[in-house]
Amino acid sequence: FSKVGGRICLAGEVPVRDVDVVREVTKILEANGGQMGVASLCSRFIQMHEESLSSMTGKRPAEYFEESDDFRLIGRGVVGLVAKPKRESAVEETEPSTKPVSKVAVLAGCTDGDEEAYLALHEKIAGRSFGSGVARCLQSIVQAVSDVWFLNVHSVIRGGSIGRGTAITGCERAELIFMVEGLPRQGQEKWVRPLLKSVKAVLSLSDSLKGVEVELRDESLHMVVQDCVSINLKFSPVFEGHSDTLAEIEKQGPCSQRLFGGALEREMTQFVSKQRGQVKTTMRLLKWWREEQEWSVMCRPSDEVLDLVAIYVWQRTNPVEQWKAVANCMTLMCRFDEVRIVWTNYYRKDAIWKPLLAQRPLLMSPVNPYKNVAAPTEFDCSELMAKAASTHFF
């Protein structure tokens, strides 16, 4: 007798395994952004199945991946998924004169051999588990606010980079939106601040938040926990759904849309979090790049801007490798003042507030037809363009 992969069999006999190698390798790659080092993948495979990839396929890993129609070797010792045919894009670039994003844009000095370096950087900045400690902290805050006697909390929306699954070490942000029964839809500018003051006073008495400083801002309460996790608390009336929220904005006038951002956070979080692992990897790499730069007031690109740039580039160019994805994002950001991007996931193109169509750059919110995420009155893209044009990741 002999032992093979944790099983006892007759000497010389190869036990029949019911493992679908392609499916299992695909699962591992998808869980790691679509690409990873061959050695790391093989190690993970053995941990999961108590048998090596070579013994199951009868080939060396590199040989197996090279011959497979489902995987491809990238650069030095990196394997990735073969890109599937692109689905119809949910994005439209509505200005034909705008130059298309290059499918082969390359950062200065960057080659496909650097792919492993990009993946190693991603593992470093996103390797920390954001689940356990942060989740417990968020839950304690949710419980503390829910216990406030004068609030009838209908539901809580978890958003921000943590809620959307795109946080990186040192740049962890969460939005907690409390949907409260009985709050009036009208006159939010009158009742929001008194409500925030009252909630802040109650939270200061909570045992679970001892030592946490709660800061009163214009439309939210802000706190920093565990020294690095930034949390914003917002309060919103209850709406029946996305269309109900947009109808109320239309009723009160487009300029009121900023008051309803919390009510639309659920859809925005869903839009980002449903993206493929490869797209989220690009989002995190762009956030790391941003944190490495120095920005003037109004010039720092928001998480939302970077997330939407990454989604747009992947849908338009499907770059497969991360070095190409980042390069294409930089190419787009080099000419950001020309950008005109709208989305048709949650509303029709003709529903966009007409004055926004004349703005440049125009990067529409995918869930709010009254909001330009890159509005020139709130974001100065000049530094973004200059830094993108001169960026060296390594």
Residue pairs with C-beta under 8 A, 6 or more apart in sequence:
1 8
1 9
1 10
1 11
2 8
2 9
2 10
2 11
2 12
2 13
3 9
4 14
4 15
4 51
4 55
5 15
5 17
5 49
5 50
5 51
5 55
6 50
6 51
7 15
9 15
17 49
17 51
17 56
19 49
19 56
21 53
21 56
21 57
22 68
22 70
24 45
24 48
24 49
25 41
25 45
25 53
25 70
25 71
26 70
26 81
28 36
28 41
28 44
28 45
28 48
29 35
29 36
29 41
29 71
29 79
29 80
29 81
30 81
30 276
30 277
31 277
32 277
33 119
33 122
33 277
33 278
33 280
33 281
33 322
34 80
34 81
34 276
34 277
34 278
34 281
35 74
35 78
35 79
35 80
35 81
35 115
35 119
35 278
35 321
35 322
36 78
36 79
36 119
37 77
37 78
37 79
37 116
37 119
38 61
38 62
38 65
38 73
38 77
38 78
38 79
39 77
41 53
41 61
41 79
42 52
42 53
42 54
42 61
45 52
45 53
46 52
46 53
49 56
53 61
53 64
54 60
54 61
54 64
57 64
59 67
61 79
62 73
65 71
65 72
65 73
65 79
66 73
69 82
70 81
70 82
71 79
71 80
71 81
71 82
72 79
72 80
72 81
72 82
73 79
74 80
74 112
74 115
74 320
74 321
75 112
75 113
75 114
75 115
75 116
75 321
76 113
76 116
77 116
78 115
78 116
78 119
80 320
80 321
83 318
83 320
86 315
86 318
89 315
89 316
90 315
90 343
90 344
90 345
90 366
91 311
91 312
91 315
91 316
91 341
91 342
91 343
91 344
92 341
92 342
92 343
92 344
92 349
93 100
93 316
93 340
93 341
94 340
94 341
94 342
94 349
95 340
98 338
98 339
98 340
99 335
99 338
100 316
101 313
101 316
101 317
101 328
101 331
101 332
102 317
102 328
102 331
103 317
103 319
103 324
103 328
104 324
105 324
105 327
105 328
105 330
105 331
106 324
106 327
107 323
107 326
107 327
107 330
107 391
107 392
107 393
108 392
109 392
110 323
110 327
110 393
110 394
111 323
112 321
112 323
112 324
114 323
114 393
114 394
115 321
115 322
115 323
117 393
117 394
118 285
118 322
118 323
118 326
118 393
119 322
121 285
121 288
121 393
122 281
122 284
122 285
122 322
124 169
125 168
125 169
125 284
125 285
125 288
126 167
126 168
126 169
126 281
126 284
127 169
128 169
130 162
130 167
130 172
133 226
134 162
134 172
134 174
134 226
134 229
137 225
137 226
137 229
138 158
138 162
138 174
138 176
138 231
140 208
140 209
141 176
141 208
141 209
141 223
141 231
141 233
142 156
142 176
143 208
144 203
144 206
144 208
144 209
145 151
145 153
145 176
145 178
145 199
145 203
145 233
146 153
146 156
146 178
147 206
148 199
148 202
150 198
151 178
151 180
151 199
152 180
152 181
152 182
153 178
153 179
153 180
153 181
154 179
154 180
154 181
154 238
155 179
155 238
156 176
156 177
156 178
156 179
157 163
157 175
157 176
157 177
157 179
157 262
157 265
157 266
157 269
158 174
158 175
158 176
158 269
159 174
159 175
159 176
159 177
159 265
159 266
159 268
159 269
160 167
160 173
160 174
160 175
160 231
160 232
160 303
161 167
161 168
161 171
161 172
161 173
161 174
161 287
161 303
162 172
162 173
162 174
162 229
163 174
163 175
163 269
163 273
164 268
164 269
164 272
164 273
164 307
165 272
165 273
165 280
166 272
166 280
166 283
166 284
166 287
166 303
166 307
167 173
167 284
168 284
168 287
168 288
168 291
170 228
170 291
171 287
171 288
171 291
172 228
172 229
172 230
173 229
173 230
173 231
173 232
173 303
174 229
174 230
174 231
174 232
175 231
175 232
175 234
175 262
175 265
176 231
176 232
176 233
176 234
177 234
177 235
177 236
177 262
177 263
177 265
177 266
178 233
178 234
178 235
178 236
179 236
179 237
179 238
179 239
179 263
180 235
180 236
180 237
180 238
181 238
183 191
183 195
183 235
183 236
183 237
183 238
184 191
184 237
185 237
185 248
185 252
186 252
188 237
188 256
188 259
189 259
192 219
192 235
192 259
193 216
193 218
195 235
196 216
196 217
196 219
196 220
196 221
196 235
197 216
199 221
199 233
199 235
200 214
200 216
200 221
203 209
203 214
203 221
204 214
209 223
212 223
212 224
212 225
213 223
213 224
214 221
214 222
214 223
215 221
215 222
215 223
217 232
219 234
219 258
219 259
220 232
220 233
220 234
221 232
221 233
222 230
222 231
222 232
222 233
223 230
223 231
223 233
224 230
224 231
225 231
234 261
234 262
235 262
236 260
236 262
236 263
237 263
239 245
239 248
239 263
242 264
242 267
242 346
242 367
245 260
245 263
245 264
246 347
246 351
246 368
246 369
248 260
249 256
249 257
249 260
249 368
249 370
254 353
254 355
254 370
257 368
257 370
257 371
258 371
260 368
261 368
261 371
264 365
264 367
264 368
267 346
267 366
267 367
268 304
268 365
268 366
268 367
271 345
271 346
271 366
271 367
272 283
272 307
272 311
275 283
275 311
275 314
276 314
278 314
278 320
278 322
278 325
279 310
279 311
279 314
281 322
281 325
282 310
282 313
282 314
282 322
282 325
282 326
282 329
283 306
283 307
283 310
283 311
285 322
285 326
285 393
286 306
286 309
286 310
286 326
286 329
287 303
287 306
289 326
289 391
289 393
290 300
290 301
290 306
293 387
295 383
296 380
296 383
298 378
298 379
298 380
299 379
299 380
299 381
299 382
299 383
299 384
301 379
301 381
301 384
302 373
302 379
304 365
304 373
305 363
305 373
305 374
305 379
308 341
308 363
308 366
308 373
309 329
309 332
309 333
309 363
310 325
310 329
312 332
312 341
313 319
313 325
313 328
313 329
313 332
314 325
317 324
317 325
317 328
319 325
319 327
319 328
326 393
330 388
330 389
330 391
331 388
332 339
333 384
333 385
333 388
334 385
334 388
334 389
335 385
336 361
336 374
336 381
336 384
336 385
336 388
337 360
337 361
337 381
337 382
337 385
338 360
338 361
339 360
339 361
339 362
339 363
339 374
340 360
340 361
340 362
341 362
341 363
341 364
342 349
342 352
342 362
342 364
343 364
343 365
343 366
345 366
345 367
346 366
346 367
347 367
347 369
351 369
352 364
352 369
353 369
353 370
356 362
356 364
356 370
356 372
359 372
359 375
359 376
360 376
361 372
361 374
361 376
361 381
362 372
362 374
363 372
363 373
363 374
364 371
364 372
364 373
365 371
365 372
365 373
374 381
